[in-house]
Amino acid sequence: MSQQAMRTVATTCLALLAFAGNSLLCRAALADHGLDPLLFTAIRLGSGALLLSVWIRPRAIVAVRVSWDWRAATALGVYALAFSLAYRTLATGTGALLLFGAVQVTMLGAGLLRGDRWTVWRVIGFVAALGGVVVQVAPGVSAPDPLGALLMAAAGIAWGVYSLLGRGAADPRAATARNFALCAPVAVAIWLGSGATQASDAEGVWLAVASGAVASALGYVLWYAALRGHSATSAGLVQLTVPLLAAGGGALLLDEWPGGRFVLAAVLVLGGVALAISAPARDRAG
């Protein structure tokens, strides 16, 4: 495996862990600690912007070669807001499934429009991976709240667009910093304008900070870097692992250890993703 391929694998794995962490942190802050979703969004984007501004030299953020992309910033803002509002009523596994299902459709659609080639092996891998997600979440998922489901689907579409736009970023850290810097003031203004006064505790606030500074800011930098080694199709497929990772994290945090169904889902999702991503190389070898 080349050094570039190893870097893509490492950054992809870390980014996917961060994505799963966001679902857990958001759900815990809203459901267990009473944090208002608009305040969660404001803290998440604000702490992410602050960390990135400290981590990256200011002149790198305003460098001419890194453009201010209002499309990417808008997609990030829509995703973050819809994500938080949806998790008021959706369970962690349900939300992750709806989110990355919408991401999948968005990115696969873009891949088809751009000429990504679908083969029998890729179709089999996709079906297996999607089946694994269903195996994992379906037994514990009742019909989701319609508004929550719609909001999470919107979040997924927005995240798919953000991922596609991020593939061309010349400097992932600076691009992410700019996107957060554009979104954070808007999120704060929306929260202040809402007049939300829902009670919360300090732990909920710190969960939002962790979501913004670690799982979001650092996670998105890693994801922007990882996207350089992915096609639109493979970038969508690997994200199918996130609902499974989120379910595993929830089991560890809630002491709800998975049984045989979890193992089956892991085999289907990870095996299906690996098969789908390797399909073009398999076809060339054949």
Secondary structure as UniProt FT lines:
FT   HELIX           3..27
FT   HELIX           28..32
FT   HELIX           37..55
FT   HELIX           58..61
FT   TURN            64..65
FT   HELIX           70..86
FT   TURN            87..89
FT   HELIX           92..113
FT   TURN            114..115
FT   HELIX           120..137
FT   HELIX           138..140
FT   HELIX           146..166
FT   TURN            167..168
FT   HELIX           172..194
FT   HELIX           202..210
FT   HELIX           211..218
FT   HELIX           219..227
FT   TURN            228..229
FT   HELIX           232..238
FT   TURN            239..240
FT   HELIX           241..254
FT   HELIX           260..285
//
